Amino acid sequence: MVKTFLIFLTAGLAAFIISCKDQINSPVQNQPPESYLSIFPDSIIAPGSTLKTINWWGDDPDGLVAGFRISFDSVNWGFTSKNDSTFILAINGTDSTFRFWVAAVDNDGLIDPTPATNLYPVINTPPVVSFDAGTELPDSTLPVASFKWSGSDPDGVETIRYYQYSLNDTVNFRRVPGTTTLLTLTQDSGLVLNSDNVLYLRAEDNAGALSPIVRMPDTSRIWHVRAVTSNILMLRDIPTADISTASSYFANAFDTISYDMLDIKSNSGALIPKIINPMFVNTLKLYDIVFWIGGNASVANAANFDLAQQSLPFYIQGGGKVFFSSGFQGSGFTQQGSLINFAPVDSVTACSIPFYSAGDANLTINSSGYPLIGSSAFIVSVKGLYTSTAPVIYKFFNHPDALIPLTLQSKMSM
């Protein structure tokens, strides 16, 4: 009985082992993945922005989804491993409809043969443009004007293709690239001399939609452009209380010289352009020579050293010549940086001469051919300076180390 059981068990085990070694006649084939869009074809999609974000995903029954092929025409395909992307849908009119396809790709490279697809209606929104706050033009300028603006578009600032500007009418617009947000105009650009001018500006997007027109200046102000009449510009940087005396002085000193004048001190500096570079710098470059005439030694009345620092180095590098005259900012003045950055001055002495009397004989002339000059009034706290490259014409107190300049009495060629 036991022998019969063992024979039966042995035969059963042999049959089981043989059956495990049978060859597979019908292997399972790799199944393609399925593709899905976050909005299904029967969904109702309201027209949206041309800046469109689309989401998708995939599912593979026997593997992993490695990425996706995407297309807007089912002919030209791209590949991505992401599950979403934002597209700028360029249109030629006010609205349009785009069809999008996505096909999942599995880890064996098999592509979904039935890509998911849907229609996406879009509507274009026109751009908007505005001049930057704080860049308004003065009421009066010489024939140089700079304009700075910012544009926006609900469909993305990238969709702004051009900015268009026109001088003194809203008909003859000219284009600049959509990446341009700063424009400087001159007489060659069409500025009308000795007349009021207006700049009109608008933006144009990829679909040709135009923004509302903005203007500089606005309707509450004027912008008058003066002509250049000389190769010399006087920058009058003098407080109102001193103008009468200064005007009389310069009328006598420059009685044979013709020059244009720009008053940068009056009305709290209202005639100083808000955009220093390039507008103010290029205004100086209209002239071969600049006389910059500052006030006395008080902080409120001295020349605008910060403005000089921001502009004169560029003017001088372009070949311009400057005559600069001003008192220091008080007898205790120690902040020398803004002066030394634009003038050929090495440093200013820490000490000062207590006073200088009218007719003092200690003023000497270093170069022949220049007139004898002197002070007509008692001057307090005269400071000395060390020059670097400037030729010294007048020297006060013939000290071997220091030079003492007097307002309107030292001339430095820059």
C-alpha positions in Angstrom: 0.0 0.0 0.0 2.8 2.4 1.0 4.7 1.4 -2.2 1.7 2.2 -4.3 1.3 5.6 -2.7 5.0 6.5 -3.3 4.7 5.6 -6.9 1.6 7.8 -7.3 3.3 10.7 -5.5 6.4 10.5 -7.7 4.3 10.4 -10.8 2.3 13.5 -9.7 5.5 15.5 -9.0 7.0 14.6 -12.3 3.8 15.7 -14.1 3.9 19.1 -12.2 7.5 19.7 -13.0 7.0 19.0 -16.7 3.9 21.2 -16.8 6.0 24.2 -15.4 8.5 23.8 -18.3 5.8 24.2 -21.0 6.6 27.0 -23.6 4.3 30.2 -23.7 2.7 30.1 -27.1 0.9 33.6 -26.9 3.0 36.3 -25.0 1.2 39.4 -23.8 1.9 42.4 -26.1 2.9 45.9 -24.8 -0.2 48.0 -24.5 -0.1 51.7 -25.6 -0.7 54.3 -23.0 -3.9 56.5 -22.9 -3.8 60.3 -23.0 -6.1 62.7 -21.3 -6.7 66.5 -21.2 -7.9 68.3 -18.2 -10.9 69.6 -20.2 -12.8 66.9 -22.2 -14.1 67.4 -25.7 -17.7 67.8 -24.6 -16.8 70.5 -22.1 -18.0 74.0 -22.7 -15.0 76.3 -22.9 -15.6 80.1 -22.7 -13.2 82.2 -24.8 -10.1 83.1 -22.9 -6.8 84.9 -23.1 -4.3 84.2 -25.8 -2.0 83.3 -23.0 -3.3 79.8 -22.4 -2.3 77.2 -19.8 -3.2 73.6 -20.8 -2.9 70.5 -18.5 -2.7 66.8 -19.5 -1.8 63.4 -18.1 -1.4 59.8 -19.3 -2.0 56.2 -18.0 -0.2 53.0 -19.1 -1.8 49.7 -18.3 1.4 47.7 -18.3 4.3 50.2 -17.7 5.1 53.8 -17.1 4.4 57.0 -19.0 7.7 58.6 -20.0 6.5 61.8 -21.6 4.1 63.3 -24.1 4.0 64.4 -27.7 2.1 67.7 -28.2 0.9 69.5 -31.3 -1.4 72.3 -32.5 -1.8 70.8 -36.0 -1.4 67.0 -35.6 1.5 67.1 -38.1 4.3 68.9 -36.3 4.9 67.4 -32.9 7.1 68.3 -29.9 8.0 66.2 -26.8 7.8 67.1 -23.2 8.0 65.3 -19.9 5.8 67.9 -18.2 2.1 67.6 -17.6 1.3 71.2 -18.4 2.5 74.2 -20.3 1.6 77.8 -21.1 1.3 78.9 -24.7 1.0 82.3 -26.4 -1.6 81.7 -29.1 -0.9 84.2 -31.8 -4.0 85.4 -33.6 -4.6 87.8 -36.5 -8.0 89.1 -35.5 -10.0 89.7 -32.3 -10.7 86.0 -31.7 -9.9 82.5 -32.9 -10.0 78.8 -32.0 -7.1 76.5 -31.6 -7.1 72.7 -31.5 -4.5 70.9 -29.3 -3.4 67.3 -29.4 -1.5 65.3 -26.8 -0.3 61.7 -27.1 1.3 59.9 -24.1 4.5 57.9 -24.7 5.4 54.9 -22.5 8.8 53.7 -21.2 9.2 51.4 -24.2 8.6 54.3 -26.6 5.1 53.2 -27.6 2.8 56.2 -28.5 -0.9 56.5 -27.9 -2.4 56.0 -31.4 -5.5 58.0 -30.4 -4.3 61.3 -29.0 -6.5 63.4 -26.7 -7.7 66.6 -28.4 -9.8 69.6 -27.8 -10.7 73.0 -29.1 -9.6 76.2 -27.2 -11.4 79.4 -28.2 -9.4 82.6 -27.4 -10.1 86.3 -27.6 -7.5 89.0 -27.9 -7.3 91.8 -25.3 -5.6 95.0 -26.4 -2.5 96.2 -24.6 -2.1 99.3 -22.4 0.7 101.8 -22.2 1.5 104.7 -19.8 4.4 107.1 -19.3 6.4 106.3 -16.2 5.5 108.5 -13.2 8.2 111.1 -12.4 9.4 111.4 -16.0 7.2 114.4 -17.0 8.8 117.0 -19.3 9.5 120.5 -18.2 7.3 123.2 -19.6 10.2 124.4 -21.8 13.2 122.5 -23.2 15.9 122.9 -25.8 15.4 120.5 -28.8 16.1 117.3 -26.9 13.4 115.3 -25.1 13.5 111.8 -23.6 10.4 109.7 -22.9 10.1 106.6 -20.7 7.0 104.3 -20.5 5.7 100.9 -19.5 3.4 98.6 -21.4 1.2 95.7 -20.2 -1.1 93.2 -21.8 -3.5 90.7 -20.2 -2.2 88.2 -22.8 1.4 88.8 -21.6 3.8 91.7 -22.1 5.6 89.4 -24.7 2.7 89.9 -27.0 3.4 93.6 -27.4 5.1 93.7 -30.8 5.6 97.5 -31.3 5.2 100.8 -29.7 4.1 103.6 -32.0 4.8 107.3 -31.5 3.8 110.4 -33.3 4.8 114.1 -32.9 2.1 116.7 -32.9 -0.6 114.6 -34.6 -2.3 111.2 -34.3 -1.9 110.2 -37.9 1.8 109.8 -38.7 2.8 107.1 -36.2 6.3 105.5 -36.3 7.1 102.1 -34.9 9.8 101.0 -32.5 10.3 97.4 -31.2 8.2 96.2 -28.3 11.3 95.9 -26.2 12.0 99.6 -26.4 10.7 101.7 -23.5 13.0 104.7 -23.7 13.0 107.2 -26.6 15.0 110.4 -27.1 13.8 112.8 -29.8 15.7 115.8 -31.3 15.1 118.4 -34.0 16.1 115.7 -36.6 13.2 113.5 -35.2 10.7 116.2 -36.0 10.6 118.5 -33.0 9.1 121.8 -34.1 11.3 124.7 -32.8 10.0 127.7 -31.0 6.7 126.1 -30.7 4.6 123.9 -28.4 5.0 120.1 -29.1 3.1 117.0 -28.1 4.2 113.3 -28.2 1.4 110.7 -28.7 2.1 107.0 -27.9 0.3 103.7 -28.2 1.1 100.0 -28.1 0.4 97.3 -30.8 0.2 93.6 -30.0 0.9 90.5 -32.1 -2.7 90.5 -33.4 -2.6 94.2 -34.4 -4.7 95.4 -31.5 -3.9 98.9 -30.4 -3.9 100.4 -27.0 -5.6 103.7 -26.2 -3.4 106.7 -27.1 -1.5 108.5 -24.3 0.2 111.9 -24.6 3.1 113.8 -23.1 2.4 116.4 -21.8 -1.1 115.8 -20.6 -3.9 118.2 -21.6 -3.3 120.4 -18.5 0.2 121.4 -19.5 2.3 122.6 -22.4 5.8 121.6 -23.7 7.6 124.4 -25.6 10.7 123.6 -27.6 13.3 126.4 -27.9 15.8 126.7 -30.7 19.6 126.6 -30.2 21.0 130.1 -31.2 24.6 129.8 -30.0 27.4 127.3 -29.4 27.6 128.4 -25.8 25.1 127.5 -23.0 24.9 129.3 -19.7 23.4 127.1 -16.9 22.2 129.7 -14.4 22.3 127.9 -11.1 21.8 131.0 -9.0 19.1 131.7 -6.3 16.5 134.3 -7.2 17.8 136.8 -4.6 21.2 136.9 -6.4 20.0 137.0 -10.0 19.9 140.8 -10.3 23.5 141.2 -9.2 24.7 138.2 -11.2 22.9 139.3 -14.4 24.6 142.7 -14.2 27.9 141.1 -13.7 27.6 138.7 -16.7 26.2 141.4 -18.9 29.5 143.3 -18.4 31.7 140.2 -18.4 30.1 138.6 -21.5 29.1 141.7 -23.4 30.7 140.4 -26.6 29.5 136.8 -26.2 26.3 135.4 -27.5 24.9 132.5 -25.5 21.7 130.5 -24.7 20.6 130.2 -21.1 18.8 127.5 -19.1 17.8 128.4 -15.5 18.0 125.3 -13.4 17.6 127.0 -10.0 14.3 128.8 -10.3 11.0 127.3 -9.4 12.7 124.5 -7.4 14.5 123.3 -10.5 11.4 122.9 -12.6 13.4 123.2 -15.9 15.8 120.3 -15.0 14.8 117.3 -17.1 13.6 114.3 -15.0 15.7 112.0 -17.2 19.2 113.2 -16.7 20.9 110.7 -19.0 20.2 110.9 -21.9 18.0 114.0 -22.0 20.0 116.5 -19.9 23.4 115.1 -21.1 22.3 115.4 -24.7 21.0 118.9 -24.1 24.5 119.9 -23.0 26.0 118.2 -26.1 24.1 120.7 -28.3 26.8 123.2 -27.3 30.6 123.4 -27.5 30.9 125.3 -24.3 28.9 125.3 -21.0 29.1 128.1 -18.4 27.8 126.6 -15.2 27.3 129.5 -12.8 26.5 128.6 -9.2 25.5 130.7 -6.2 27.2 131.6 -3.0 28.6 129.4 -0.3 25.4 128.4 1.5 24.0 124.8 1.2 20.7 126.1 -0.3 22.4 128.5 -2.8 25.5 126.7 -4.0 25.5 124.9 -7.4 23.7 121.7 -7.9 26.7 119.4 -7.5 24.7 116.2 -7.8 23.4 117.2 -11.2 26.9 118.2 -12.3 28.2 114.8 -11.1 25.5 113.0 -13.1 26.0 114.9 -16.4 29.3 116.7 -16.8 31.6 113.6 -17.0 29.6 112.4 -20.1 29.6 115.9 -21.6 33.3 116.3 -21.1 34.0 112.8 -22.5 32.2 113.9 -25.6 34.6 116.8 -26.1 32.6 119.5 -24.4 34.3 122.4 -22.5 33.0 123.5 -19.1 33.6 126.7 -17.1 32.2 126.0 -13.6 31.9 128.7 -10.9 30.3 128.2 -7.5 30.9 128.7 -3.8 31.3 125.6 -1.6 28.5 124.4 0.5 29.4 126.4 3.6 32.7 127.0 5.4 32.4 123.6 7.1 32.0 121.8 3.8 33.7 118.4 4.0 31.7 116.1 1.6 34.0 116.5 -1.5 32.9 113.5 -3.6 30.3 115.0 -5.8 32.6 117.9 -6.7 35.8 115.9 -7.3 34.0 113.3 -9.4 33.4 115.8 -12.2 36.1 118.5 -11.7 39.9 118.3 -12.2 40.4 118.6 -8.5 42.4 116.2 -6.4 41.1 117.3 -2.9 39.9 120.2 -0.8 41.9 121.4 2.2 40.5 121.0 5.6 41.4 124.5 6.7 40.2 127.9 5.4 41.4 131.5 5.3 39.2 133.5 7.7 38.6 136.3 5.3 39.7 138.0 2.1 39.6 141.8 1.8 38.7 143.7 -1.4 41.8 144.6 -3.3 44.0 142.2 -1.5 47.4 142.0 -3.3 47.9 138.3 -2.6 46.0 137.3 -5.8 48.5 136.5 -8.6 48.3 135.6 -12.3 50.1 132.5 -13.4 49.5 132.9 -17.1 50.1 136.0 -19.1 47.4 137.4 -21.3 44.7 137.3 -18.6 43.2 140.4 -17.0 43.9 141.5 -13.5 40.9 140.6 -11.3 40.0 140.8 -7.7 37.2 140.8 -5.2 34.9 143.8 -4.9 33.7 142.7 -1.5 34.8 141.2 1.8 34.8 137.4 1.6 34.7 135.1 4.6 36.1 131.5 4.9 38.0 130.9 1.7 38.9 127.2 1.3 41.9 125.9 -0.6 42.1 123.0 -3.1 44.7 120.7 -4.7 44.4 120.4 -8.5 45.2 117.4 -10.6 45.3 118.2 -14.4 43.8 121.7 -14.4 46.2 124.5 -15.5 46.1 127.2 -12.8 45.6 130.7 -14.0 44.9 132.7 -10.8 46.4 131.8 -7.5 45.5 133.3 -4.2 48.3 133.2 -1.5 51.3 131.7 -3.2 51.4 128.7 -1.0 53.6 125.8 -2.3 51.0 123.1 -1.7 47.5 124.6 -1.8 45.5 126.8 -4.1 42.7 129.0 -2.9 39.9 129.6 -5.4 37.5 132.5 -5.3 34.0 132.4 -6.8 34.2 133.8 -10.3 37.9 134.3 -10.0 39.5 130.9 -10.7 39.2 129.5 -14.2 39.6 125.8 -14.8 39.5 124.2 -18.2 37.7 120.9 -18.1 
